[in-house]
Amino acid sequence: MSLVIGLDTGGTYTDAALLDVDRGVVLATGKALTTRDDLSVGLGGAIAKVLADFDGTPDDIKMVSLSTTLATNAVVEGVGGRVGLFLIGFDEAALERADLARALGQDPVYFINGGHRPDGGIQAPLDIAALDAAADKLKSEVSAFAVAGHFATRNPLHETETRDLLREITGLPVTCSHELSSSLGGPRRALTAVLNARLINLLERLITATQNIMSQQGLACPLMVVKGDGSLLHADFALSRPVETVLSGPAASLSGAAFLAGAKSALITDIGGTTTDIAFLHNGTPRLKKDGAFVGGWQTMVEAAEIRTSGLGGDSEVMPILRGRTGGLSLGPRRATPLSLLALRWPTLKDHLSSQLDLAVPMATDARFVFPIMPDGVPQWLTRSEIRLAEKAIAAGPAPVAELAATQLALGAVDRLISRGLLGLSSFTPTDAAHVTGAFTEFDDEAAILGAKLMARQRNGAGIAIAATPLDLAEMTLDELHRRSALALMDAALAHEGGGEAAVSCNPLLAQSFRRTPASNDQLVSVGVKLNTDLIALGASAATHYPSIASMVRVALTVPDHADVAGAVGAAAGSVRQRVMVSITQPAETKFRIHLADGPIDKSSLDDALAAARIAAKQLAKARAKSAGATKIDLHLEEDIKLVPLSSNKDLFIEALIYATAEGRAT
């Protein structure tokens, strides 16, 4: 009997499941609210519930495995620490590729002379003096660094030299792009490195909180973290590669769906607080997206399960559309703590909501509150105005936005602190709407109703209220959530069949068919689409929302037992898997160059180069699997040798890619 506790920390709930992995049986489950200001509280509550239902001792537990949507949510919401990016050997035009400029936002970037050529030779000497000056300037202004060098996957020398220098001068975490991907495409590797650097502090807080709770509960077993492809990493190894945990939660949920529903092939949808994740299960396993995970509008180089993630969940921020004459509501992608939930922790919230209702004129800041998430104090890399506002927020605790920010300038600072993950936002959400309609009543329904009243009286450009009653406002909110969820399902299905991105949602006629308004008598054409596959819905609110969504796409729905903790179940059932790639090029007639993590080496024949590359790939994959926590490792090789025939007896060599996969159980 091998007992494993799986954990899944989401934006709203932290789930736990105890599995007997050898027998494939769920022995106990537990659920607690995620406490973003102190993650250990929610983790401790979920683990304690599982252990209370277990008749053994903590020593019987052989492993704890953690999946999380926090990294995915952070990418979708644009949350994370301030990062300094060093682009080595690139010109400023690189920022316009792979959406790198948008990803950086206001974070600093330095262009440093250096980098390498496609054959791995040095393009230009590394400008050490410029690095020294930039590092000294940035050491108190950022939380981490990202480094991307020109053709660093062919020769990582300048990236590693930059990393070592930055660590020596600043002591801050540094992410090198070649450590995350072996593929070409410098700007996209830079984007992936930036996201990784932003997530380091977030994952470190989560792992530290989990380890502390394990110690308190007497769990002395290893802690593993789920990657975006559903495999596992040892926690210490994961700390340097947090971007690999993007789509960790959805990947674990896919494994959990296969386990719980016994499904081999189905469309899986997982609705959380911040996101909805959609994927196809084939033969019991998710298909991998080898060209990189697409998350929240960013095309990364992280190998992960082929999952479509949108900023749409039970806790999506609801905003009134005030411009134009038609009004309406928008959802997400930012997550907000539901008013009904915050009221449980801060009962005076309802007094503030009532006071706002007493004012004759609605304000844009009505029913909007913030609370500090700064356990280590105010970061000094913020601007002076942001530091003042952050200090004010810490002193105030939960507070109405209007009390912290009386000017547009201050409101902008609040928004930036929310984006940095230093302030939490609370406002009206679909979870609040469900309390108003009575579909879900676990939190404080009075706070939800007050928030709905404040939202309903907001006025569009014609001066007309957004909704006539709080119930109308709540039904509008849920209708919009269900409509957009149905569109996301259809877009995912058509994209899977090669129909392109957003094939339904970008078609006005098809998109209109998902609205609940009945067709008028003078409408000449009615159009509808149907989903022709099984649908399995997961998540704490799946049973609340997905019956309506399934009816929109006319499909049979399954919400399996333990669907609300599917991610925790999938985390417990995972194994360790590491995949590496070694490339071979031919810079000269009798020279075959093998591009390795320590730098390139040359062989005089292709056969010798292939033999050496196979050995190196297997050694690197095995070493990474061991570092990731695997034992009894199995190795598998794949090769892609690209040749162009020149004549009947001669081929032109283009390149060779050697892939090695190492897999083993984490014990």
C-alpha positions as CSV (number, residue, x, y, z in Angstrom):
1,M,0.0,0.0,0.0
2,S,1.5,3.4,-1.1
3,L,-0.3,6.3,0.4
4,V,0.0,9.8,-1.1
5,I,-1.7,13.1,-0.2
6,G,-2.5,15.2,-3.2
7,L,-3.0,19.0,-2.7
8,D,-4.4,21.5,-5.1
9,T,-4.1,25.2,-4.2
10,G,-6.4,27.3,-6.3
11,G,-7.4,30.9,-6.1
12,T,-10.5,30.2,-4.0
13,Y,-10.1,26.7,-2.5
14,T,-7.3,24.5,-1.3
15,D,-8.1,20.8,-1.8
16,A,-6.6,17.6,-0.4
17,A,-7.1,14.0,-1.3
18,L,-5.6,10.9,0.2
19,L,-5.0,8.1,-2.3
20,D,-3.9,4.5,-2.1
21,V,-2.0,4.7,-5.3
22,D,-1.4,0.9,-5.7
23,R,-5.1,0.2,-5.4
24,G,-6.3,3.3,-7.2
25,V,-8.7,4.3,-4.3
26,V,-9.6,7.7,-2.9
27,L,-9.5,7.2,0.9
28,A,-10.3,10.7,2.1
29,T,-10.8,14.3,0.8
30,G,-10.7,17.7,2.4
31,K,-11.4,21.3,1.3
32,A,-10.5,24.7,2.8
33,L,-10.6,28.3,1.6
34,T,-7.3,29.4,0.1
35,T,-5.9,32.2,2.3
36,R,-3.9,34.3,-0.1
37,D,-2.3,36.5,2.7
38,D,-1.1,33.3,4.5
39,L,-1.3,30.2,2.3
40,S,-0.4,27.9,5.3
41,V,-3.8,28.5,6.9
42,G,-5.7,27.0,3.9
43,L,-3.2,24.3,3.4
44,G,-3.3,23.3,7.0
45,G,-7.0,23.2,7.0
46,A,-7.2,20.9,4.0
47,I,-4.5,18.5,5.2
48,A,-6.0,18.4,8.7
49,K,-9.4,17.3,7.3
50,V,-7.8,14.4,5.3
51,L,-5.7,13.2,8.3
52,A,-8.8,13.4,10.6
53,D,-10.5,10.8,8.3
54,F,-7.5,8.6,8.1
55,D,-7.1,5.8,10.7
56,G,-3.3,5.5,10.2
57,T,-0.4,7.7,11.3
58,P,1.5,10.4,9.4
59,D,4.4,8.0,9.0
60,D,2.2,5.9,6.7
61,I,2.2,8.8,4.2
62,K,5.0,8.3,1.6
63,M,4.6,11.5,-0.4
64,V,2.8,14.8,-0.6
65,S,2.2,16.1,-4.1
66,L,1.1,19.7,-4.8
67,S,-0.6,21.1,-7.8
68,T,-1.5,24.7,-8.1
69,T,-3.4,27.2,-10.3
70,L,-1.6,30.1,-8.6
71,A,1.1,30.3,-11.4
72,T,-1.5,30.0,-14.1
73,N,-3.7,32.6,-12.4
74,A,-0.7,35.0,-12.0
75,V,0.1,34.8,-15.7
76,V,-3.6,35.2,-16.8
77,E,-4.0,38.2,-14.4
78,G,-0.6,39.7,-15.1
79,V,0.4,39.4,-11.5
80,G,4.0,39.0,-10.3
81,G,7.1,40.7,-9.1
82,R,9.0,43.4,-11.0
83,V,11.6,41.8,-13.3
84,G,14.8,43.1,-14.9
85,L,15.4,41.6,-18.4
86,F,18.8,41.4,-20.0
87,L,18.8,40.8,-23.8
88,I,22.3,39.8,-24.9
89,G,23.1,40.3,-28.6
90,F,19.6,41.4,-29.6
91,D,18.5,44.8,-30.9
92,E,15.4,46.7,-29.8
93,A,13.3,45.1,-32.6
94,A,13.3,41.9,-30.5
95,L,10.8,43.5,-28.2
96,E,8.2,43.6,-31.0
97,R,8.4,39.9,-31.5
98,A,6.6,37.2,-29.4
99,D,4.6,40.0,-27.6
100,L,7.7,40.6,-25.5
101,A,7.1,44.4,-25.0
102,R,3.5,43.8,-23.8
103,A,4.7,41.1,-21.4
104,L,7.4,43.4,-19.9
105,G,5.0,46.4,-19.5
106,Q,6.9,49.0,-17.4
107,D,9.6,46.5,-16.2
108,P,13.2,47.5,-17.2
109,V,15.1,45.9,-20.1
110,Y,18.8,46.3,-21.0
111,F,20.3,45.4,-24.3
112,I,23.9,44.1,-23.8
113,N,26.5,43.5,-26.5
114,G,27.4,39.8,-26.8
115,G,25.5,36.6,-27.9
116,H,26.3,33.8,-30.3
117,R,25.9,32.9,-33.9
118,P,23.7,30.0,-35.2
119,D,26.7,27.7,-35.2
120,G,27.5,28.5,-31.5
121,G,30.4,30.8,-32.2
122,I,30.7,34.1,-30.4
123,Q,28.8,36.9,-32.2
124,A,30.5,39.7,-30.1
125,P,32.3,39.8,-26.7
126,L,30.1,40.1,-23.7
127,D,30.0,43.7,-22.4
128,I,30.9,43.1,-18.7
129,A,31.1,46.8,-17.9
130,A,27.5,47.5,-19.1
131,L,26.3,44.5,-17.1
132,D,28.0,45.7,-13.9
133,A,26.5,49.2,-14.2
134,A,23.0,47.9,-14.9
135,A,23.1,45.3,-12.1
136,D,24.2,47.9,-9.6
137,K,21.3,50.2,-10.7
138,L,18.6,47.5,-10.6
139,K,19.5,45.6,-7.5
140,S,17.1,47.6,-5.3
141,E,14.4,48.1,-8.0
142,V,13.4,44.5,-9.0
143,S,12.6,41.2,-7.4
144,A,14.4,38.9,-9.9
145,F,16.2,38.9,-13.3
146,A,15.6,37.2,-16.6
147,V,18.4,36.6,-19.1
148,A,18.1,35.7,-22.8
149,G,21.1,35.5,-25.1
150,H,21.2,35.4,-28.9
151,F,21.3,31.7,-29.9
152,A,21.9,30.7,-26.3
153,T,20.5,27.2,-27.0
154,R,23.4,26.8,-29.4
155,N,25.9,28.2,-26.8
156,P,24.8,29.3,-23.3
157,L,28.1,30.8,-22.3
158,H,27.1,34.4,-22.2
159,E,23.8,33.6,-20.4
160,T,25.6,31.7,-17.7
161,E,28.3,34.4,-17.3
162,T,25.6,37.0,-17.0
163,R,23.7,34.9,-14.4
164,D,26.8,34.4,-12.3
165,L,27.6,38.1,-12.3
166,L,24.0,39.2,-11.5
167,R,23.9,36.7,-8.6
168,E,27.2,38.0,-7.2
169,I,26.3,41.7,-7.4
170,T,22.6,41.5,-6.4
171,G,21.9,38.2,-4.6
172,L,18.6,38.0,-6.5
173,P,17.1,35.0,-8.4
174,V,18.2,34.8,-12.0
175,T,16.4,32.8,-14.8
176,C,18.4,31.9,-18.0
177,S,16.3,31.2,-21.0
178,H,18.3,28.2,-22.1
179,E,17.5,26.5,-18.8
180,L,13.8,26.5,-19.7
181,S,13.8,25.5,-23.3
182,S,16.2,24.0,-25.9
183,S,14.3,25.5,-28.8
184,L,15.3,28.4,-31.0
185,G,13.3,31.7,-31.0
186,G,15.1,34.1,-28.7
187,P,12.2,36.6,-28.0
188,R,9.8,33.7,-27.0
189,R,12.5,32.2,-24.8
190,A,12.9,35.7,-23.2
191,L,9.2,35.9,-22.6
192,T,9.2,32.5,-20.9
193,A,12.2,33.6,-18.8
194,V,10.4,36.8,-17.8
195,L,7.3,34.9,-16.7
196,N,9.5,32.4,-14.7
197,A,11.3,35.3,-12.9
198,R,8.0,36.9,-12.0
199,L,6.7,33.6,-10.5
200,I,9.7,32.7,-8.3
201,N,8.5,34.5,-5.1
202,L,5.0,33.3,-5.6
203,L,6.0,29.6,-5.8
204,E,8.5,30.0,-3.0
205,R,5.8,31.3,-0.7
206,L,3.6,28.3,-1.6
207,I,6.3,25.7,-1.1
208,T,7.5,27.2,2.2
209,A,3.9,27.3,3.5
210,T,3.3,23.6,2.5
211,Q,6.6,22.5,4.1
212,N,5.8,24.3,7.3
213,I,2.3,22.6,7.5
214,M,3.8,19.2,6.7
215,S,6.3,19.7,9.6
216,Q,3.5,20.7,12.0
217,Q,1.4,17.6,10.9
218,G,4.3,15.2,11.4
219,L,4.6,14.5,7.6
220,A,8.3,13.8,7.0
221,C,7.9,12.5,3.4
222,P,9.1,14.2,0.2
223,L,7.1,17.1,-1.2
224,M,6.6,17.1,-5.0
225,V,5.1,19.7,-7.3
226,V,3.0,19.0,-10.4
227,K,4.3,20.4,-13.8
228,G,2.1,21.7,-16.6
229,D,2.4,18.3,-18.4
230,G,1.0,16.5,-15.4
231,S,4.4,15.0,-14.2
232,L,6.1,15.8,-10.9
233,L,9.1,17.8,-9.7
234,H,10.8,17.7,-6.3
235,A,9.9,20.9,-4.5
236,D,13.5,22.1,-4.3
237,F,14.0,21.6,-8.1
238,A,10.7,23.4,-8.9
239,L,11.8,26.5,-7.1
240,S,14.2,27.4,-9.9
241,R,11.6,26.5,-12.6
242,P,8.3,27.9,-11.4
243,V,7.1,28.6,-15.0
244,E,6.9,24.9,-15.5
245,T,4.1,24.8,-13.0
246,V,2.0,27.0,-15.4
247,L,-1.0,24.8,-16.1
248,S,-0.1,22.5,-13.1
249,G,-3.6,22.7,-11.7
250,P,-5.4,22.0,-15.0
251,A,-2.9,19.1,-15.9
252,A,-3.6,17.5,-12.5
253,S,-7.3,17.9,-13.0
254,L,-7.0,16.1,-16.3
255,S,-5.3,13.2,-14.6
256,G,-8.0,13.3,-11.9
257,A,-10.8,13.3,-14.4
258,A,-9.4,10.1,-16.0
259,F,-9.1,8.6,-12.6
260,L,-12.5,9.6,-11.3
261,A,-14.7,9.2,-14.4
262,G,-12.9,6.3,-15.9
263,A,-12.9,8.2,-19.2
264,K,-10.6,7.4,-22.0
265,S,-11.7,10.2,-24.4
266,A,-13.7,13.3,-23.5
267,L,-13.7,17.1,-23.4
268,I,-12.7,18.1,-19.9
269,T,-13.6,21.5,-18.5
270,D,-12.4,22.7,-15.1
271,I,-13.9,25.8,-13.7
272,G,-12.1,27.5,-10.8
273,G,-12.2,30.8,-9.2
274,T,-10.0,32.6,-11.7
275,T,-9.9,30.5,-14.8
276,T,-11.7,27.9,-16.9
277,D,-9.4,25.3,-18.4
278,I,-10.4,23.1,-21.3
279,A,-8.6,20.1,-22.7
280,F,-9.2,16.8,-24.6
281,L,-8.4,13.5,-23.0
282,H,-7.3,10.8,-25.4
283,N,-6.8,7.2,-24.3
284,G,-6.8,8.3,-20.7
285,T,-4.0,10.9,-21.0
286,P,-3.8,14.5,-22.1
287,R,-2.1,15.4,-25.4
288,L,1.0,17.5,-24.9
289,K,1.5,20.9,-26.7
290,K,5.1,20.6,-27.6
291,D,5.5,24.0,-29.1
292,G,4.7,25.6,-25.7
293,A,1.7,26.3,-23.5
294,F,-0.6,29.2,-24.5
295,V,-1.8,30.9,-21.3
296,G,-3.7,34.1,-20.8
297,G,-2.7,35.4,-24.2
298,W,1.0,34.5,-23.9
299,Q,2.7,31.8,-26.1
300,T,5.3,30.4,-23.9
301,M,8.0,27.7,-24.5
302,V,6.8,25.6,-21.6
303,E,6.0,22.0,-22.6
304,A,2.6,21.3,-21.1
305,A,-0.7,19.6,-21.7
306,E,-2.7,21.0,-24.5
307,I,-5.0,23.1,-22.4
308,R,-6.9,26.3,-23.3
309,T,-7.0,28.6,-20.3
310,S,-9.3,31.7,-20.2
311,G,-9.7,34.2,-17.4
312,L,-13.2,33.1,-16.7
313,G,-14.3,31.6,-13.3
314,G,-16.6,31.8,-10.3
315,D,-14.6,34.7,-8.9
316,S,-14.0,36.7,-12.1
317,E,-14.3,40.4,-11.5
318,V,-17.6,41.8,-12.8
319,M,-17.5,45.3,-14.2
320,P,-20.4,47.3,-15.5
321,I,-20.1,48.6,-19.1
322,L,-20.7,52.3,-18.6
323,R,-19.8,53.6,-22.1
324,G,-22.3,53.5,-24.9
325,R,-26.1,53.3,-24.7
326,T,-26.6,49.5,-24.3
327,G,-24.7,48.9,-21.0
328,G,-24.1,45.4,-19.9
329,L,-21.4,43.6,-17.9
330,S,-17.9,42.3,-18.6
331,L,-16.2,39.4,-16.7
332,G,-12.5,38.9,-15.9
333,P,-9.8,38.2,-16.6
334,R,-8.8,39.5,-13.1
335,R,-9.9,37.5,-10.1
336,A,-11.6,39.2,-7.1
337,T,-12.5,37.8,-3.7
338,P,-16.3,37.6,-3.6
339,L,-17.9,40.2,-1.4
340,S,-19.9,37.3,0.2
341,L,-16.6,35.6,1.2
342,L,-14.8,38.7,2.4
343,A,-17.8,39.5,4.6
344,L,-17.2,36.2,6.5
345,R,-13.7,37.4,7.5
346,W,-14.5,41.1,7.8
347,P,-18.1,41.6,8.9
348,T,-17.9,45.4,8.8
349,L,-17.8,45.1,5.0
350,K,-21.6,45.2,5.0
351,D,-21.6,48.5,6.9
352,H,-19.4,50.0,4.1
353,L,-21.7,48.6,1.4
354,S,-24.7,50.1,3.2
355,S,-23.0,53.5,3.5
356,Q,-22.3,53.5,-0.2
357,L,-25.9,52.7,-0.9
358,D,-27.0,55.7,1.2
359,L,-25.2,58.0,-1.2
360,A,-27.5,59.4,-3.9
361,V,-24.9,59.2,-6.7
362,P,-23.3,55.9,-7.6
363,M,-19.5,55.9,-7.7
364,A,-17.1,53.8,-9.9
365,T,-15.4,52.6,-6.7
366,D,-18.7,51.3,-5.1
367,A,-18.5,47.7,-3.8
368,R,-14.7,47.6,-4.5
369,F,-12.3,46.8,-1.6
370,V,-8.6,45.9,-1.3
371,F,-6.6,44.1,1.4
372,P,-2.8,43.8,1.8
373,I,-0.9,40.6,0.7
374,M,2.6,41.6,1.9
375,P,3.7,39.1,4.6
376,D,7.3,40.3,4.3
377,G,6.5,44.0,4.4
378,V,6.5,46.6,1.6
379,P,8.9,45.8,-1.2
380,Q,11.4,48.6,-1.7
381,W,11.5,48.2,-5.5
382,L,8.1,50.0,-5.7
383,T,7.9,53.7,-6.6
384,R,7.7,56.2,-3.7
385,S,4.0,56.8,-4.3
386,E,3.3,53.1,-4.4
387,I,5.3,52.5,-1.2
388,R,3.2,55.2,0.5
389,L,0.0,53.7,-0.6
390,A,1.2,50.1,0.3
391,E,2.1,51.3,3.8
392,K,-1.3,52.9,4.1
393,A,-3.0,49.7,2.9
394,I,-1.1,47.6,5.5
395,A,-2.2,50.0,8.3
396,A,-5.8,50.0,7.1
397,G,-6.2,46.2,6.5
398,P,-9.3,45.6,4.3
399,A,-10.6,48.9,3.2
400,P,-12.8,50.5,0.5
401,V,-10.8,51.5,-2.5
402,A,-12.3,55.1,-2.2
403,E,-10.7,55.5,1.3
404,L,-7.2,54.6,0.0
405,A,-7.3,56.4,-3.3
406,A,-9.1,59.7,-3.7
407,T,-7.5,60.7,-7.1
408,Q,-7.1,59.0,-10.5
409,L,-3.3,58.9,-9.8
410,A,-3.9,57.0,-6.6
411,L,-6.4,54.7,-8.3
412,G,-3.7,53.9,-10.8
413,A,-1.2,53.0,-8.0
414,V,-3.9,50.7,-6.4
415,D,-4.3,49.0,-9.8
416,R,-0.6,48.5,-10.1
417,L,-0.3,47.0,-6.6
418,I,-3.1,44.6,-7.4
419,S,-1.3,43.6,-10.6
420,R,1.9,43.0,-8.6
421,G,0.0,40.7,-6.3
422,L,0.6,43.0,-3.3
423,L,-3.0,44.0,-2.8
424,G,-6.0,41.7,-3.1
425,L,-9.2,42.9,-4.8
426,S,-12.7,42.2,-3.6
427,S,-15.7,43.1,-5.7
428,F,-18.9,41.6,-7.1
429,T,-18.4,38.2,-8.8
430,P,-20.4,35.3,-10.3
431,T,-20.1,33.6,-6.9
432,D,-21.9,36.6,-5.4
433,A,-24.5,36.4,-8.2
434,A,-25.1,32.7,-7.3
435,H,-25.8,33.8,-3.7
436,V,-28.3,36.4,-4.9
437,T,-30.2,33.8,-7.0
438,G,-29.9,31.1,-4.3
439,A,-27.9,28.7,-6.5
440,F,-25.0,28.7,-4.0
441,T,-25.3,29.9,-0.4
442,E,-22.1,28.9,1.5
443,F,-21.0,32.5,2.2
444,D,-22.7,35.7,3.3
445,D,-25.7,36.3,1.0
446,E,-26.6,39.7,2.6
447,A,-23.2,41.1,1.4
448,A,-23.8,39.7,-2.1
449,I,-27.2,41.3,-2.3
450,L,-25.8,44.7,-1.2
451,G,-23.1,44.4,-3.8
452,A,-25.7,43.5,-6.5
453,K,-27.7,46.6,-5.5
454,L,-24.7,48.8,-5.9
455,M,-23.8,47.3,-9.2
456,A,-27.3,47.4,-10.6
457,R,-27.7,51.2,-10.1
458,Q,-24.5,52.0,-12.1
459,R,-25.6,53.9,-15.3
460,N,-24.7,53.5,-18.9
461,G,-24.0,56.3,-21.3
462,A,-27.7,56.9,-21.8
463,G,-28.1,57.4,-18.0
464,I,-30.1,54.1,-17.7
465,A,-29.4,51.8,-14.8
466,I,-27.5,48.6,-15.7
467,A,-30.3,46.4,-14.1
468,A,-33.7,47.0,-12.7
469,T,-33.2,44.8,-9.6
470,P,-30.4,43.0,-7.8
471,L,-31.8,39.7,-9.0
472,D,-31.8,40.9,-12.6
473,L,-28.2,41.9,-12.1
474,A,-27.3,38.5,-10.7
475,E,-29.0,36.7,-13.6
476,M,-27.2,38.9,-16.1
477,T,-23.9,38.0,-14.5
478,L,-24.6,34.2,-14.5
479,D,-26.0,34.4,-18.1
480,E,-22.7,36.1,-19.2
481,L,-20.6,33.5,-17.4
482,H,-22.6,30.6,-19.0
483,R,-22.6,32.2,-22.4
484,R,-18.8,32.8,-22.5
485,S,-18.1,29.3,-21.0
486,A,-20.2,27.8,-23.8
487,L,-18.3,29.8,-26.4
488,A,-15.0,28.7,-24.9
489,L,-16.0,25.1,-25.2
490,M,-16.9,25.5,-28.8
491,D,-13.8,27.4,-29.6
492,A,-11.7,24.7,-28.0
493,A,-13.5,22.0,-29.9
494,L,-13.1,23.7,-33.3
495,A,-9.5,24.6,-32.7
496,H,-8.8,21.0,-31.8
497,E,-10.1,20.0,-35.3
498,G,-8.0,22.7,-37.0
499,G,-10.7,25.3,-37.2
500,G,-8.5,28.1,-35.9
501,E,-8.6,30.2,-32.8
502,A,-11.9,31.7,-31.5
503,A,-13.8,30.3,-34.5
504,V,-17.2,30.7,-32.8
505,S,-16.7,33.6,-30.5
506,C,-15.4,35.8,-33.3
507,N,-18.3,35.0,-35.5
508,P,-21.2,37.4,-34.6
509,L,-23.9,35.1,-36.0
510,L,-22.7,32.0,-34.2
511,A,-21.9,33.9,-31.0
512,Q,-25.4,35.4,-30.9
513,S,-26.9,31.9,-30.8
514,F,-25.6,31.4,-27.3
515,R,-27.6,34.3,-25.8
516,R,-30.7,33.4,-23.8
517,T,-32.9,36.0,-25.5
518,P,-35.6,34.2,-27.6
519,A,-35.6,34.6,-31.4
520,S,-37.9,37.3,-32.5
521,N,-40.8,36.5,-34.9
522,D,-39.3,38.4,-37.7
523,Q,-35.9,36.7,-37.5
524,L,-35.5,34.9,-40.8
525,V,-32.5,32.7,-39.9
526,S,-31.7,30.7,-36.7
527,V,-28.3,29.3,-36.3
528,G,-27.0,26.9,-33.7
529,V,-24.0,24.6,-33.0
530,K,-23.7,21.4,-31.1
531,L,-20.8,19.7,-29.3
532,N,-20.4,16.1,-30.4
533,T,-18.4,14.6,-27.6
534,D,-18.7,13.6,-24.0
535,L,-18.3,16.5,-21.5
536,I,-16.8,16.1,-18.0
537,A,-17.0,19.1,-15.7
538,L,-14.7,19.6,-12.8
539,G,-14.4,22.2,-10.1
540,A,-16.1,23.3,-6.9
541,S,-18.8,25.2,-8.9
542,A,-19.1,22.7,-11.8
543,A,-22.4,21.3,-10.5
544,T,-23.8,24.9,-10.1
545,H,-22.9,26.3,-13.5
546,Y,-22.4,23.5,-16.0
547,P,-25.9,22.1,-16.3
548,S,-26.9,25.4,-17.9
549,I,-23.7,25.5,-20.0
550,A,-24.2,21.9,-21.2
551,S,-27.7,22.7,-22.4
552,M,-26.4,25.6,-24.5
553,V,-24.0,23.3,-26.4
554,R,-26.5,20.4,-26.3
555,V,-24.3,17.7,-24.8
556,A,-24.6,15.1,-22.1
557,L,-22.8,16.2,-18.9
558,T,-20.9,14.2,-16.3
559,V,-19.9,15.7,-13.0
560,P,-18.1,12.8,-11.3
561,D,-17.8,12.1,-7.6
562,H,-15.0,14.1,-6.0
563,A,-15.1,16.5,-9.0
564,D,-14.5,19.3,-6.6
565,V,-11.1,17.9,-5.7
566,A,-10.0,16.4,-9.0
567,G,-6.8,18.4,-9.1
568,A,-5.7,17.0,-5.7
569,V,-6.6,13.4,-6.9
570,G,-4.5,13.9,-10.1
571,A,-1.6,15.4,-8.1
572,A,-1.4,12.2,-6.0
573,A,-1.5,9.9,-9.0
574,G,1.4,11.5,-10.9
575,S,5.0,10.4,-11.7
576,V,8.2,12.2,-12.6
577,R,9.0,12.8,-16.2
578,Q,11.8,14.9,-17.7
579,R,12.3,15.5,-21.5
580,V,15.4,17.1,-23.0
581,M,16.5,17.9,-26.5
582,V,20.1,17.9,-28.0
583,S,20.6,19.4,-31.4
584,I,23.3,18.8,-34.0
585,T,24.3,21.2,-36.8
586,Q,27.0,21.2,-39.5
587,P,29.0,24.5,-39.6
588,A,31.6,23.1,-42.0
589,E,32.0,20.1,-44.5
590,T,33.5,17.7,-42.0
591,K,32.4,19.3,-38.8
592,F,29.2,18.2,-36.9
593,R,28.5,20.4,-33.9
594,I,26.6,19.0,-30.9
595,H,25.0,21.8,-28.8
596,L,25.0,20.9,-25.2
597,A,24.1,22.6,-21.9
598,D,27.8,23.2,-21.1
599,G,28.6,24.5,-24.6
600,P,29.1,23.0,-28.1
601,I,31.5,20.1,-29.0
602,D,32.5,19.0,-32.5
603,K,32.8,15.6,-34.2
604,S,34.2,14.8,-37.6
605,S,31.3,12.5,-38.8
606,L,27.5,12.5,-38.4
607,D,27.6,9.0,-36.9
608,D,30.0,10.0,-34.2
609,A,28.0,13.1,-33.5
610,L,24.7,11.1,-33.3
611,A,26.3,8.6,-30.9
612,A,27.7,11.3,-28.6
613,A,24.4,13.3,-28.7
614,R,22.4,10.1,-27.7
615,I,24.6,9.5,-24.8
616,A,24.5,13.2,-23.7
617,A,20.7,13.4,-24.0
618,K,20.2,10.3,-22.0
619,Q,22.6,11.4,-19.3
620,L,21.0,14.9,-19.1
621,A,17.5,13.5,-19.0
622,K,18.4,11.0,-16.3
623,A,20.2,13.6,-14.2
624,R,17.2,16.0,-14.4
625,A,14.8,13.1,-13.5
626,K,16.9,12.3,-10.4
627,S,17.0,16.0,-9.4
628,A,13.3,16.1,-9.9
629,G,12.9,13.2,-7.4
630,A,12.6,10.1,-9.6
631,T,13.7,6.6,-8.8
632,K,13.8,3.4,-11.1
633,I,14.2,5.6,-14.2
634,D,13.2,4.4,-17.6
635,L,14.7,6.2,-20.7
636,H,13.3,6.6,-24.1
637,L,14.9,8.2,-27.2
638,E,13.3,9.9,-30.2
639,E,15.2,11.3,-33.2
640,D,14.4,13.8,-36.0
641,I,17.3,13.8,-38.5
642,K,16.6,16.3,-41.3
643,L,18.1,15.4,-44.7
644,V,17.5,16.8,-48.2
645,P,18.3,14.4,-51.1
646,L,20.8,15.9,-53.5
647,S,21.2,12.8,-55.7
648,S,20.6,9.0,-55.5
649,N,23.6,8.5,-53.2
650,K,24.0,11.8,-51.4
651,D,21.9,13.8,-48.9
652,L,22.3,17.3,-47.6
653,F,22.3,17.4,-43.8
654,I,20.2,20.1,-42.3
655,E,20.1,19.3,-38.5
656,A,19.4,16.5,-36.1
657,L,17.3,16.7,-33.0
658,I,17.7,14.0,-30.3
659,Y,14.9,13.8,-27.6
660,A,15.4,11.9,-24.4
661,T,12.6,11.2,-22.0
662,A,13.3,9.9,-18.5
663,E,10.4,8.8,-16.3
664,G,10.1,7.2,-12.9
665,R,8.1,7.0,-9.7
666,A,8.6,9.7,-7.1
667,T,9.2,7.9,-3.8
